[in-house]
Amino acid sequence: MLFLLVAIIGTSSCSDFLTVMPKGRVTTPSFLSSPDGLKAALVGTYSKLYTVYDGDFVRYPDVAGNMLSIFNATESANMISQYNFTSNEDEELGAVGKIWSDTFEAMANANNIIQYAPKVAEDYPLQAADIDRIMGEALFIRALCHLDVCLCYAQPYNYTADASHLGVPVLYKTPGPDDNEPRRSVAEVYTLICNDLTRAEELLADKSPRGQYYVSLDAVRALHSRVSLYMEKWQDAIDYADDVIPTKSLTQGQNYYNMYRNPVVASEVIFRFDGTEMGSKHRSFYAETAIPADTLFTLFDSRDTRLQVLYKDGAHYCMKYESDLNQLGLNHGDETIVLRLSEMYLNAAEAACMLGNYTNARGYIKPILERAVDADYAQEVLANTSDAKLLDLVRKERVKELCFEGHNFFDIVRWKMDLVREKATTSIVKRINYPSDYFVLPISRYELSANRNMQPNPTVNK
C-alpha cells in the first residue's frame, strides 16, 4: 500500500523520512531503541503532520463547502476538482492522493513510536515519564490521523444508524510491504480513535504542557470533544469540553486578529503547528485562488470582531494565514490552528441543544456572542432566539467562528444538510442534496492497484 513503510532516520532534521532503507543505514527498530530515538522520531512525526495540515486536508472542507469562492475558476486552479466535485482517482498529486498518502505516512510514524516505546520504557526505567509523554502524544496523532482520513474518504459517522458503513483501514501498527489492509467500518475506526484518546489522556494526565505546538492533556480532551460530537455522544462532547474550558480564555478584541498573525498571542489556542522554516500553502491559496463567499458576510453583524480576519484593504480576503513572522522576512510557514477554545464552547452548545438543555446551551454560546460584539449584543440575540431556533443560532456561529479552519463541509455533512451555495458561485455545482456519494473523495487509483483488498467508493471511483 502507498503508506506502508515510513522509517525515521537522523536527529538533526525534523523531516528525515525514508520509504526505502539504503544499505548501511540504521534500521527502524535500532533507531527507536532509545529515548533519544523516540524523541527524534516524535519530532519527525510532528513534521509529517505539519505536511498534512499545510496541505489539501485543511482546505478541502472549505473548498467543498459553501462559504468560499474560487475567483479564478479555471481548470488549472488549485483544488478546482474538489470545488466542482469532479475529483477523480487519477489525482495522485492533488487532494485525492495527497490527503491519503500524507496522512497515512504521519500515522505510520506515530505507529512506529507506539510499537517500540514500551520496550524502551523497560530498558530505560528512569526515563519512563518522558517515554509516557512521547507515547501519549503519538497516540493523539494516530487518533487524529484516523479521524481526518475517515472524514475525507468515508461518509460521516451518523450516515448509518450503527456506523457500519465503509470507513478506512484501521492501523494499530504499521503494515508490512505484503500486508493489504482492507477498509473497516466507520464504527471500527472511531473505536480506535476513542481508545487512543482515552489512553493518551491517562499518559498525559500528570504531564506539564510543553506549549501550543505540542500535544497536551487539553488537546487530547478537546479532540475527544470533537470526536464525541461527530459520534452524537452529546454528553461526552459536553464533558470533554467542560474539562478544557476552565483552562483557557477567549482571545478578545484586536488580539483575535493577532491570534492568527502572531503565535505569541495564543490565550485560546490549544494546539497549533510551528511554522518555523516550514511551508505556507494556505497563505498562497488565499492570496492567489480563493476568497470568502458573499454569503458568509451576510451572517455577520457589522460590528463583529471576527470580520478583522476576513478583509484586506477593504476587500474580502482570508487573513487567517497571514503570519506577521513571515511579513518580517523570517522563513515562517502557516501557524495552522488545529484546536482552540472557541470550538469547545460551540461543541458544548450544540450538544446541549441536542439534549434539550437550552439553558446550558445559552450559557455556552453566550461568551462567543459577547466576544464577537459585546455583552448587550449577546443578551439581545439570545433574548430574541427561541429554544426552537437556538440550534440554528449555534450552527451559524460555528460557521462564522471556524470558517477556513477545516470544518465547513464536514459540519454540513454530519448535520445531514444539503450543500447549497450562493447563486453567484463560480463553481459548476450550485447544490447537492444529502445524502450523496459525492460527499466523499475517491480512493486513488494507485492505492486501489497496490492493495487488492482496498474497496473503492461508489460513483466517485469511476
N, C-alpha and C positions, 0 to 999 in steps of 0.2 A: 504494500500500500504506500501511498505517497508520503505518509508521515512516519514510516516505520522506525527508522533508526536515526536518532539525533544524539550525538555524543558531544560533550562539552569539554574542550581542551584549552589549557592555558589559564593563567591567573591575572595577567595584566590587562587583557581586553575583555569587555563585557559582551562581546558578540562573536566569540570563537566557537562557532557551531560547524560541525563536520558531519556529513552523511556517509562518508567513506573513511575508514581508518587507514591512513597510509602506513606502510611498513616502518616499523621502528617507533611509531608514536604510541603514547601511553593508552591503554585500554580504558573503557568507561569504568569497570569495576575497580581498577587500581587507582584511577583518578578520584573516585568517590569513596576512598577507603579511609579518609581522614577528615577531621573537622575543617581544615583549610580547603580541602577539595570540595566539601559540601558548600562552604561559603562562596567559593568561586563559582560553583555550579548555580547557586541561587542568583548571583549577580547576572550570569548569563541568561537565566530564565526570565528575570525581570526585563532584560534587554529584548528577548524574543517577544515577550508580551507587549512591550512598547511597540514593536513592529505591527502587532495585531491592532492595537488601539490608535496607532498613527496611520493605519491603512483603511481599507474599504469598510471594515466592520462597523466603525462608528458612524460613517457617512451613510451606509446602506439604509438604516431605518428612517433617516430623514429624506434621502433621495426617493425612497419608495413611498413615503408618507404624503401628507397633503399641506405642509407648511413651508415648502421650499420650491423654488423655480430655477431651472437651468436656463440662464439667459442667452447662452449660445448653443441652442439645442440641435447641433448638427451631429452627424454620425460619428465624428471624432471627439465629441465632448466626453469628458471624464464621467463614467458611470451612466452614460446615456441609456444603456440596455436596462439597467435597473430602474431608471426613471420611467422608461416606456414599457416595462415588464416584458421585454424581449430577450431576457437573459438566455443564453444557450450553453450547452455542456462543453463547447469548444473554447470558452473564455478562460483558458488556463492562467493567463497573466492578468486577468481582470478580477472583478469581485468574486465570480463563481469559483475560480480555482484558488485564489489567494486567501480568501477568508478561511476556507477549509484547510489548506496546507499550513498557513502560518499559525492558525490556532492549534492544530494537532501537533505541530512542532513544539510550541510552547508547552503543551500538555505533556509531550514526551519527555521534555527536560524536567518538568515537575515530577513525573513518574519515576525518573531515574533517581532523583533525590529521595523520594518516598520509599523506593525499593532498598536503597543502600544505607539510609540513615539509621535504622535500628541496629545494624551490625556495628556501625561507627560508634553509636552510643554505648554498646557493650565494650568496645575496645578502649574508649576514652571516657570512663565514667565521671571524671572530674569536669568534663565539658558537656555533661548531659543536658543542662539547662539551655545552653546555646544550641545544641542539636535539636532539642524540642521546639525551640523557636523557629529554626530553619524548616523543620518538618511541618509545623503549623502553617507557615507562610506558603510552603509548597502545596499543602492540601487545599488552601484557599485558591491558589492559582489553578489547580486541577479542577476544582469545582467551577470556577469562573469560566474556564475554557469549555467545559462540557455544556454549561448554560448557554454561552454565546453561540457556539456552533449549532446547538439544537434550535435556538431562536431563528437562525437563518435558514436551516435546511429541513426543518420539521414544522408541522402545524403546532399551534400553541397547546399548552398542557390541557386546557379545557375543551379541546376540539372534539374529543370523545369523553364519555362520562367517566371512564376509568383510565384515561390517558394510555390506552392500549395501542394507539396508532404509532406509526413508524417514526422513530427518533433518529439517533446517530449511534455509532459504535460506543460502547461503554468500556473504557480502558482503565482497569485497575493497575496495569503495568504496561510498559512499552512493548508492543508486539515485536516478534522476531520477523526476519525477512520472509519466512514462509507462512506466517500467520495471515489469515484472511478474515478479519473480524467483520461480522455482519452488523447491520443496524439493529439496535434493540428498541423496545418500546420507549415512548417518552416517559412513562412511569418509571422504567428501569433507570433511565438517565437521571431523573430527578432524585431517585433513591440514592445514587452515588453522590450527587451534589449535596443532599441533606446530610448524609453520613460524613462526608468530608468536612462540611462546615461544623458539624457537631464535634468532631474530633479536633478540628483546628481551634475551636473555642476552648476546649479543655487544655490544649497545649499552650495557648497564649493567655490563659486566664490570669496568670501571675507574672506576665512579662510586661515590662515597661515599653510603651510605644517608641518606635525609632523615628517617628516623623511621618509626614504626609506621603512620602514616596515609598513607604513600606507597609506591608500588610500588618494590621494591628487587630486587637480584640474588637475594637469598634468597627473596623472594616468587615470582619467576619460576621458580626451581628447585623450590620447594615445590609450585606449581601443576603443574609438569611431572611431578612425582612422582605427584600425584593423577590426572592425565590418563593417565599410563602404567599406573597401577593399573586404571583403568576399561577400558583397552585390553588388559589382561592381558599387557602387556610387563613382565614381572616384574623382570628385571634392571635395566631403566631406572628402574622405580619405586624400587628399592633405591639405585641410583647417585645419582639426584637427591636422595633423602632423605639419603644419606650426605654430600652436599655441604652440606646445611643443618644437620644435627645438631651438628657441632662449633661452630657459630657462636652457638648459643643454649643456655640451660639451663632445665630444667623448673622451673616455679613450685612451691614447696614449702609445706606446712603451711597456716597461715592465709592466706598470700599467694595460695593457689589461689582462695579466696573473693574476696580483694581484687582479683585479676586482672580479674574481671568488674565489680567495683564502682568501681574507680579506675584510669584508664588509666596512671597513673604506675607502677603495678605491672605490668610488661609483659615480664618476662625471657624468656618463651617465645613471646610474640606476634610473628608475622612480618608480618602485615598485618591491619589493622582500620580501621574508619571513625571519623572525628572527628565526634562528635555535637553539637559546639558550635552552638547556635541551630538545631538540626535536630529532626525529629520523633522520636517514640518509640512506634511502633506495637506493637513486640514487648512492651514493658512493659505496655501496655494489654491486649494479647491475653492474657497470662498472668495478669494481675490480674482480668480480667473474664470470660474464656471457657474457658481450658484449664488442666489440671493434669497433672503426671506420672502415668502409669498405675500401678496397683498392681504390675503385672508387672515394671516397671523396678526397683522396690525389692527384688524377690526375687533380683536378680543381685548385689547388693552385700553385702560383709562389713559388719557393723555399725560397724566402726572406719574405714571408708573415708572419706578426706578429701573426696572428691567429693560426699558427702552434704550438705556445707555449703551447696551451691547448689541443693539440692532440697527444702529445708524452709524454712518461715517460720512462726514462732510455733508450732512443733510440728506443723504441717500440711504436706501435700505442696504444693510450690509451686516453680516455676522462678524462681530468683533470678539467672539469667544476664544479665538486662536491667534490673536494679535499680541504676542508677548512683548512687553517692554524690554526684556532682556535681549531679544533679537533686534529691536529697534536701536539699541545702544551699540550695535555692531558686534555683539557677542554671538558665538556659534551656539544658538539655542533653538531647540525644536518646540513642538507643541507640549504644553503642560496639561495634557488631556485629563480632565476630572472623571473618575470612574464612579465615585460615591461621595455624596455630600449631604449635609443635614436637611436641606430643603426636601429632598426625596423622602426622608424619613417621616417628616410631617405629612407629606402627600400620601405616602403609603398608609399611614395610620388613619388619616382622614377618609380615604377611600374604603379601607377595610371596616372602619366604624360605620360608615353609611351602609355597607352591605350587611352588617349585623343589625341594622336598625337603631344603632346607638347615636342618634343625631346630635345630642348634646355634646358627646365626646368628639364627634366629627367636627362640630363647630369649633371646639377648643383646639383641635389640631390645625385647622385651616386658618384660624384667626391670625397667628403670627406671620403666615405667608402674606396675607392681605395687608396687615399692618406694615410690614416691611416694604411691600410694593408701593404703598402711598402713605397712609398714616392710620392712626387708631380710629379717627372719625370715619374714614372711608371703610375700614373693616367693619365697624359697627353698623354702618348704613347698608352695606352689601348683605351682611348676614341677617339684618332685620328684614330685608326685602326678599330674602330667599326662603321659601317654604322647605320643610323637610323633604317633600316630594321632589324638589328641584336641587337639593343640596348636592347630590352625586354629580349632577351636570356641572355645578359650580366647581367642585373638586377636580373633575376631569379637565375643565377649561383651564384652571390654574396649573394643572400638571403640564398641559401643552405649552403654556406661556413660560413656565419656570424651567422646564427641561428641554426646550427646543434646541436642536443642533448639538445635543449631547448623547445621541444614540438611543432614543426612546420612542419617537413618534409612531412609526409603523408598527412596532411591537405592541404598543398600547392599543392602537386601533384594532389589531387582530385579536388580542386577548379580550378586548371588550366586545368582540363579535359584531363589530360595526362594518358597514360598507365603507370602502375608500371613496371619498368624494372630494374632488379637487376644485379649485376656483375655475370659473369659466374662462379666465384669461390664461390658464396654464399653457406652457409651451410644450407639454407632453402630449403624445397622441392618445394617452389614457386619461379620460376625464372621470371615470367611475368604474369600480369593480365591486360587485356585490359579495358580501360574506355568505357562505364560505366559498373559497376559490382555490383551485390548485396553483394559481399564480401567486399565492401569498407565501410561497417558499421558493428558494433558489434551486436550480437543478444541481444534481451531483455531476461533477466534472467527468468528461469522457476518460481522462487519464485514470481517475480513481476507479471508474467502472471497469476499465480494461485491466488494471493492475490487480484488482481484487474481485475474484469470481463470485464472492459471497455478497458483494455490495449491491443493494437494491436501488434502482433509480426512483426519482419522484415522478408521479403521474403527470402527464400533459407537458410540464416544463422540460422534462427529458424527452426530447423528440424521438 
